[in-house]
Amino acid sequence: MVRRVSGAAKAQGGAARAGRARAVVIGAGFGGLSMAIRLQSLGFDTTVVEALDQAGGRAYVRRVDGYTFDMGPTVITVPHFIEELFALQRDAPALDAPDFPAATLADDARVRAGLTSGPATAPYCTIRPILPFYRIYFDDGTWFDYDGDPESTRRQIAAISPDDLAGYERFHRDAEAIFRRGFLELGYTCFEDVPSMLAVAADLFALDSVRTLFSFTSRYFQSDKLRQVFSFETLLVGGNPLRVPAIYAMIHFVEKVWGIHYVMGGTGQLVAGFVQKFKDLGGTLLLKAPVAEILVTDGAGQTPRTRLGRRHARGVRLADGRLLAAELVVSNADYATTYGKLIAPEHRFWNSDLRIQALRYSMSLVVIYFGFTDDPTRPLDLRHHNIILGPRYEGLLTEIFEKLSLADDFSQYLHIPTLTDPSMAPPGHHAAYTLIPVPHNGSGLDWSVIGEAFVDKVLRFLDARGYIPGLMDRITTRSFITPDYFEGHLQSWLGNAFGVEPVLTQSAFFRPHNRSEDIAGLYLVGASAQPGAGTPSVMMSAKMTARLVAEDYAAQIAAQTTDPRPQ
């Protein structure tokens, strides 16, 4: 059935200002907010609809008893992406500006000097560099401080495995080549057809970037510890190092060039900054406004890209019955949710239920949020970002991603923001969260039964192993989320935490497209779209999608940005 948008629906959607086309963005995560800011800068009257009671999506903020807990992303990199968004103006999209200005590619000493962003960011939030980027703890109690400093890196490699120093030099050289080609040159490429993929395939093969990351890393390092150090990062974007393509070796250089950063007050402050910027540009944010359906009409004679025939997105119907009409819709929702729940099957061919079910989805997470009293007699010997590896690496990853089983051992990412920002907890206390990769809900695990015991096991481990001595007696608050939170609260297929899994057969052209193949005027942005998950990637996704919109709606944009009538 084709739903037609009536005049009443258009009225309920709100009249666009004279000469302004309307856009609706579904979801106020990082991808959705970045996209909404860009649509406003393109000249659209944009409304963001968010199901939750605050913006952020996975970057939701929980506040309890004087503690502030970022529930999602905490690792911020490539601050010039953020600066670029805050610098945008109404009717001044700047889509042709260099994606990587020369000034942003300076020597990594700028990271240690604390140069993080520019003047456009300052009115909205404060961003500070974090060193080391991560402290990586091995199961035997030793650690590696991952800080991007060449001399520090070589010194630590020599202490672990002197024979691997030469291998590191080769890894550094080859990872840089992948970074320059895969990120600086191709990072903003939308792969929409086979020719676009074939055009770069030879280069990717020549760089050996299509083998798995762990296999790639193992070519350079004999030490198991070093293989883990230089491959673990893809877990932070939902990728299994044993399966993601080696092009993800570029993460090493992304962090080395731009560093790891923290937003004072937590990642929620960056979300608040994006919301304020969007509103400053004239945008509208609706909270507690879940979408029930993306409206599709025949749109005869109005489709920007006639290759899609008569189907066209014309707005959304909210769960409370309100209809918001628009000339285009952008979904920051989970890919499977967007196509599988919000669009009727008769409007989908390329993105059918069969494809939705055939794709592989990322693992999920258990995240434990806890506050505890400081103990001056036992100061924390931890860093802001801590990676605590278990006794197994390859075996554990196989159980999580392939066998979909919950192992007896685990690895975790322990985040303690109060080491940088005491405002995140009451005086004399620390706020923390620890994140443990687990299988998504395709596993059949019943987290309502096993959740509490698993959380208790993790916290007791941190206490018993001396990471936070006496933790069980010092905890003042604790809560946690499981894959059920991602599936039920965030509407994420199977409770996945990072969207479509970034394996080779689901990357570039094979990843869901930012411009819908089925419905004109419908676009995707965020973790499930190209280029993939992670805060810098979803901001890149927004710019890529904005360029597609600018191409498809060139005439409308030209008319509205040159309209002499008062706005």
C-alpha positions in Angstrom: 0.0 0.0 0.0 1.3 3.5 -0.8 0.6 6.1 1.9 -0.2 9.5 0.5 0.6 12.7 2.3 -2.5 14.8 2.6 -2.8 18.5 3.0 -3.6 18.0 6.7 -0.4 16.1 7.1 1.6 18.9 5.6 -0.1 21.3 7.9 0.7 19.2 11.0 4.3 19.0 9.8 4.6 22.8 10.0 5.0 25.2 7.1 8.5 25.7 5.8 9.7 29.3 5.7 9.3 30.9 2.3 11.4 29.1 -0.2 12.7 26.5 2.2 12.4 22.8 1.7 11.9 20.6 4.7 13.9 17.7 6.0 13.3 15.2 8.9 16.2 13.4 10.6 15.3 10.3 12.6 17.5 10.0 15.7 19.6 12.5 17.6 22.7 10.5 17.9 26.1 11.9 16.8 25.3 11.0 13.2 21.8 12.4 13.2 22.8 15.7 14.9 25.8 16.1 12.6 23.5 15.5 9.6 20.9 17.9 10.9 23.5 20.7 11.3 24.6 20.1 7.7 21.1 20.2 6.4 20.5 23.5 8.1 23.6 24.8 6.6 22.4 23.6 3.2 19.2 25.7 3.7 16.7 23.1 4.7 14.2 23.6 7.5 15.2 20.6 9.5 13.4 18.7 12.3 15.1 16.0 14.3 12.8 13.5 16.0 14.2 11.5 18.9 12.5 8.6 20.7 14.3 9.2 24.0 13.8 12.1 26.5 17.3 13.6 25.6 19.5 13.8 22.6 22.5 11.5 22.2 21.3 8.1 21.2 24.0 5.7 22.4 25.7 8.8 23.9 22.9 9.1 26.5 23.8 10.6 29.9 22.7 9.1 33.2 22.9 11.3 36.3 22.4 9.9 39.7 23.4 11.0 43.3 25.8 13.6 42.0 27.4 11.3 39.5 27.4 11.9 35.7 27.8 8.8 33.6 28.3 8.9 29.8 26.5 5.8 28.8 28.2 5.4 25.4 31.1 6.9 23.5 34.0 8.3 25.5 36.8 8.3 23.0 37.0 11.5 21.0 39.4 11.9 18.1 39.9 14.0 15.0 38.7 17.2 16.7 38.8 19.2 13.5 35.7 17.3 12.4 34.0 18.8 15.4 35.4 22.3 14.7 34.1 22.1 11.1 30.6 21.4 12.3 30.5 24.2 14.8 31.9 26.6 12.2 29.0 26.0 9.7 26.6 28.8 9.0 23.1 28.9 7.6 23.1 28.7 3.8 26.9 28.2 3.8 27.4 24.4 3.7 31.1 24.5 2.9 30.9 21.0 1.4 33.7 21.8 -1.1 36.2 22.8 1.7 39.2 20.4 2.1 38.3 17.4 4.3 41.7 17.4 5.8 43.2 20.9 5.7 47.0 21.0 5.8 46.9 22.7 9.2 45.2 19.6 10.7 48.0 17.2 9.6 50.8 18.8 11.6 53.3 16.8 13.6 51.9 14.8 16.5 53.7 17.1 19.0 50.5 19.2 18.7 48.7 16.5 20.6 51.1 16.7 23.5 50.9 20.5 23.4 47.2 20.4 24.0 46.1 21.8 20.7 42.7 20.2 20.2 40.3 22.4 18.2 39.5 25.9 17.0 37.6 28.9 18.0 34.2 27.7 16.7 34.2 24.9 19.2 35.0 27.0 22.3 31.6 28.6 22.8 30.0 25.1 22.9 32.4 22.8 24.8 36.0 22.4 26.0 38.0 19.5 24.5 41.3 18.3 26.1 43.9 15.8 25.0 44.4 12.6 27.0 47.8 10.9 27.5 48.4 8.1 27.3 45.7 7.3 24.8 45.1 4.0 26.6 47.0 1.9 29.2 46.7 -1.6 28.0 47.0 -4.2 30.8 47.9 -7.8 30.0 46.7 -10.7 32.0 50.2 -11.1 33.7 49.9 -7.7 35.2 52.3 -5.9 32.9 51.1 -3.0 30.7 51.7 -0.9 27.6 51.1 2.8 27.5 49.7 3.5 24.0 50.4 7.2 23.5 51.4 7.8 19.9 54.9 8.9 20.9 57.4 7.2 18.6 60.2 7.0 21.1 58.0 5.9 23.9 56.4 3.2 21.6 59.8 1.9 20.5 61.1 1.8 24.1 58.1 -0.2 25.3 58.4 -2.6 22.3 62.0 -3.2 23.1 61.1 -4.0 26.7 58.5 -6.6 25.6 60.1 -8.1 22.5 63.4 -6.5 21.2 63.2 -8.7 18.1 59.9 -6.9 17.1 61.5 -3.4 16.8 62.2 -3.9 13.1 58.7 -5.3 12.6 57.3 -2.2 14.2 59.1 0.0 11.7 57.6 -1.9 8.8 54.2 -1.9 10.4 54.4 1.9 11.0 55.4 2.4 7.3 52.6 0.2 5.9 49.9 1.4 8.3 50.8 5.0 7.3 50.4 4.1 3.6 46.9 2.6 4.4 46.0 5.7 6.4 47.0 8.1 3.6 45.1 6.1 0.9 42.2 4.7 2.9 41.5 7.6 5.2 42.9 10.8 3.8 42.1 10.1 0.1 39.2 7.6 0.2 37.6 8.3 3.6 34.8 10.4 2.2 34.1 8.2 -0.8 30.5 7.0 -1.2 30.7 3.6 -2.8 27.3 3.4 -4.5 28.1 1.1 -7.5 30.5 -1.6 -8.6 32.7 0.7 -10.7 33.4 2.9 -7.7 34.6 -0.1 -5.8 36.6 -1.5 -8.6 38.4 1.8 -9.1 40.1 1.5 -5.7 40.3 -2.3 -5.4 43.8 -2.6 -7.0 45.2 -0.1 -4.5 43.6 -1.8 -1.5 45.1 -5.2 -2.6 48.5 -3.6 -3.2 48.5 -2.2 0.3 47.5 -5.7 1.6 44.6 -4.0 3.4 42.0 -6.7 2.5 43.5 -9.5 4.6 42.2 -9.5 8.2 43.7 -7.0 10.6 45.0 -9.6 13.0 46.7 -11.5 10.2 48.1 -8.3 8.9 49.5 -7.4 12.3 50.9 -10.8 12.9 53.1 -10.3 9.8 55.1 -7.7 11.7 55.1 -8.9 15.4 56.0 -12.2 16.9 54.9 -11.2 20.4 51.3 -12.0 21.2 51.2 -8.9 23.4 52.2 -6.6 20.6 49.8 -8.3 18.2 47.0 -7.4 20.6 48.3 -3.8 21.2 48.1 -3.1 17.5 44.8 -4.7 16.7 42.5 -4.3 19.7 41.1 -0.8 18.6 38.5 -2.2 16.2 36.6 -3.6 19.1 35.8 0.0 20.1 33.8 0.3 16.8 32.3 -3.2 16.9 34.8 -5.0 14.7 36.4 -8.4 15.4 40.2 -8.0 14.8 40.2 -11.6 13.5 37.7 -10.6 10.7 37.8 -6.9 10.0 39.9 -6.0 6.9 43.4 -4.6 7.5 42.4 -1.2 6.2 41.5 -0.6 9.9 45.2 -0.5 10.6 44.7 3.2 9.8 43.2 3.7 13.2 46.7 3.6 14.6 47.5 6.6 12.5 44.2 8.4 13.0 45.0 8.4 16.7 48.7 9.1 16.3 48.0 12.2 14.1 45.1 13.7 16.0 45.3 12.1 19.4 42.6 11.0 21.9 40.5 13.6 23.5 38.0 14.2 26.3 35.1 16.7 26.4 35.1 18.4 29.8 31.8 17.5 31.5 31.6 14.3 29.5 30.6 13.3 26.0 27.1 14.6 26.8 28.5 18.1 26.7 29.5 17.6 23.1 26.0 16.3 22.4 24.6 19.4 24.1 26.9 21.6 22.0 25.6 20.0 18.8 22.0 20.4 19.9 22.7 24.1 20.6 24.4 24.6 17.3 21.5 23.0 15.5 19.1 25.3 17.3 21.3 28.3 16.7 21.0 27.6 12.9 17.2 27.5 13.3 16.6 23.7 13.6 13.9 22.0 15.6 14.4 19.0 18.0 11.5 16.9 19.1 12.1 14.6 22.1 10.0 11.7 23.2 8.9 11.4 19.5 9.5 7.8 18.3 8.8 7.2 14.6 6.2 4.6 13.7 6.6 4.9 9.9 8.5 6.6 7.1 5.9 8.0 4.7 6.2 6.9 1.1 4.2 8.4 -1.8 4.1 8.0 -5.5 5.6 11.5 -5.9 4.9 11.6 -9.6 7.0 14.2 -11.4 8.8 15.3 -8.2 11.5 12.7 -7.7 15.0 14.3 -7.9 16.5 11.0 -9.1 14.1 9.5 -11.6 16.0 6.2 -11.7 14.1 5.3 -8.5 10.8 5.7 -10.3 7.7 6.9 -8.4 8.5 6.0 -4.7 9.6 8.9 -2.6 10.0 9.6 1.1 7.6 12.3 2.1 8.0 12.6 5.9 7.3 10.5 8.9 4.4 9.4 11.1 5.2 9.5 14.8 3.9 6.9 17.3 1.4 9.4 18.7 -0.1 9.9 15.2 1.5 13.2 14.3 2.5 13.4 10.6 5.6 15.5 9.7 5.8 16.2 6.0 9.2 16.7 4.4 10.9 16.7 1.0 13.5 14.3 2.4 14.1 12.0 5.3 17.4 10.9 6.8 17.6 8.0 9.2 20.2 7.8 11.9 18.4 4.7 13.2 19.8 1.2 13.1 19.8 -0.1 9.4 17.6 -3.1 10.2 15.1 -0.9 12.1 15.0 1.7 9.4 14.1 -0.7 6.6 12.6 -3.6 8.6 10.3 -1.7 10.9 9.7 1.8 9.4 9.1 1.0 5.7 6.6 -1.5 4.4 8.0 -4.4 2.4 6.3 -3.4 -0.8 8.4 -0.3 -0.9 11.7 -2.3 -0.6 13.5 -4.4 -3.1 17.3 -3.9 -2.5 16.8 -3.6 1.2 14.4 -6.6 1.7 13.8 -8.6 4.8 16.0 -11.3 3.4 19.0 -8.9 3.1 18.3 -7.5 6.6 18.4 -11.0 8.1 21.4 -12.1 6.0 23.7 -9.3 7.2 26.1 -9.9 10.1 25.7 -7.5 13.0 28.3 -6.3 15.5 28.7 -7.8 19.0 26.9 -6.3 21.9 28.0 -5.0 25.3 27.5 -5.2 29.0 28.4 -1.7 30.4 28.6 -1.2 34.2 28.3 2.3 35.6 29.6 2.7 39.1 30.6 5.3 41.6 33.0 4.7 44.5 34.7 6.6 47.3 38.3 7.8 46.8 40.8 6.3 49.2 43.9 8.6 49.7 45.7 5.7 51.3 45.3 3.6 48.1 45.5 6.1 45.2 44.3 4.7 41.8 47.2 3.5 39.7 45.0 3.7 36.5 44.7 6.0 33.5 41.7 7.8 32.0 41.3 5.0 29.4 42.3 1.4 30.4 42.1 -1.7 28.3 42.2 -4.8 30.5 42.9 -7.9 28.4 41.9 -11.4 29.6 44.1 -14.5 29.4 42.8 -15.3 25.9 42.6 -13.1 22.8 41.8 -15.1 19.7 39.7 -17.7 21.5 37.7 -15.2 23.3 36.9 -13.2 20.2 35.8 -16.4 18.4 33.4 -17.2 21.2 31.9 -13.7 21.2 31.6 -13.2 17.4 31.3 -16.6 15.9 30.0 -19.0 18.6 27.8 -16.4 20.2 28.6 -17.8 23.6 29.5 -16.2 26.9 32.9 -17.2 28.0 34.1 -17.7 31.6 36.9 -15.1 31.0 36.5 -11.6 29.6 38.3 -8.4 28.5 37.1 -4.9 29.3 37.5 -1.2 28.7 37.6 0.7 32.0 36.9 4.4 31.8 37.6 6.7 34.8 36.8 10.3 33.7 37.2 11.7 37.2 41.0 11.3 36.8 40.7 14.1 34.3 37.5 15.8 35.3 36.5 15.6 39.0 33.2 17.3 38.2 31.8 14.0 37.1 31.4 12.8 40.7 30.7 14.2 44.1 33.8 15.5 46.0 35.9 12.6 47.3 34.4 10.1 44.8 35.2 8.7 41.4 32.8 7.9 38.5 33.6 5.0 36.2 32.2 2.6 33.7 33.6 -0.6 32.4 32.5 -2.1 29.1 32.7 -5.8 28.3 32.1 -7.2 24.7 29.5 -9.9 24.7 27.5 -11.7 22.0 24.4 -10.0 20.5 21.0 -11.4 21.3 21.2 -13.9 18.5 22.9 -15.9 21.3 19.7 -16.6 23.1 21.3 -15.6 26.4 18.8 -14.5 29.0 20.3 -11.4 30.5 17.4 -10.9 33.0 18.7 -14.1 34.6 22.5 -13.9 34.2 23.0 -10.1 34.2 23.4 -9.4 37.9 25.8 -12.3 38.5 27.9 -11.3 35.5 28.2 -7.7 36.7 29.1 -8.9 40.2 31.8 -11.1 38.7 33.4 -8.2 36.7 33.4 -5.8 39.7 34.9 -8.4 42.0 37.6 -9.0 39.4 38.6 -5.4 39.4 38.8 -5.5 43.2 40.6 -8.9 43.6 43.2 -8.2 40.9 44.0 -4.8 42.4 42.9 -2.5 39.7 40.6 -0.8 42.2 41.5 -2.2 45.6 38.6 -2.6 48.1 36.1 -1.7 45.3 33.3 -3.8 46.7 33.4 -1.9 50.0 33.7 1.5 48.3 30.9 1.3 45.7 28.2 3.9 46.4 26.1 3.4 43.2 26.0 0.9 40.4 23.8 0.1 37.4 24.3 -1.7 34.1 23.0 -2.3 30.6 23.0 -5.5 28.6 22.2 -6.4 25.0 18.5 -6.1 26.0 19.0 -2.3 26.4 20.3 -2.0 22.9 17.5 -4.1 21.5 14.6 -2.7 23.5 15.6 0.8 24.4 17.7 1.8 21.4 15.8 -0.3 18.9 19.0 -2.0 17.6 18.6 -5.3 15.7 19.5 -8.3 17.9 20.8 -5.8 20.5 23.9 -5.1 18.5 26.0 -2.2 19.8 27.7 -0.8 16.7 25.4 -1.6 13.7 26.4 -3.7 10.7 29.6 -5.6 11.5 32.6 -4.2 9.5 33.8 -7.4 7.8 35.2 -7.2 4.3 32.0 -8.4 2.7 30.1 -5.6 4.5 32.5 -2.7 3.8 32.5 0.1 1.3 30.1 -0.8 -1.6 28.9 -3.9 0.3 27.8 -1.8 3.3 24.3 -0.2 3.4 24.3 2.8 1.1 23.8 6.3 2.4 21.4 7.1 -0.4 18.5 4.6 -0.5 18.4 2.4 -3.6 14.7 1.8 -3.1 13.2 5.2 -2.2 14.1 8.6 -3.5 14.5 11.3 -0.8 15.5 8.7 1.8 19.1 8.7 3.2 21.0 6.9 5.9 23.6 8.2 8.2 25.6 6.8 11.1 27.1 3.5 12.3 25.3 1.2 9.9 25.9 3.4 6.8 29.2 4.2 5.1 32.0 4.5 6.2 31.1 2.8 9.6 30.9 3.1 13.3 32.8 5.4 15.7 32.4 9.1 16.5 34.7 10.4 13.7 33.2 7.9 11.2 29.6 8.9 11.8 30.5 12.6 11.5 32.2 11.7 8.2 29.0 9.8 7.2 27.0 13.0 7.8 29.2 15.0 5.4 29.1 12.2 2.8 25.3 12.0 3.0 25.0 15.8 2.9 27.0 15.8 -0.4 24.5 13.3 -1.8 21.6 15.5 -0.7 23.3 18.6 -2.3 23.6 16.6 -5.6 20.0 15.4 -5.6 18.4 18.7 -4.5 20.8 21.2 -6.3 18.0 23.2 -7.8 16.0 23.5 -4.6 19.1 24.4 -2.6 20.1 27.0 -5.2 16.6 28.6 -5.1 16.4 28.7 -1.3 19.9 30.0 -0.7 19.4 32.9 -3.2 15.8 33.7 -2.2 15.7 37.4 -1.6 12.6 37.2 0.5 13.1 37.8 4.3 13.4 34.6 6.4 
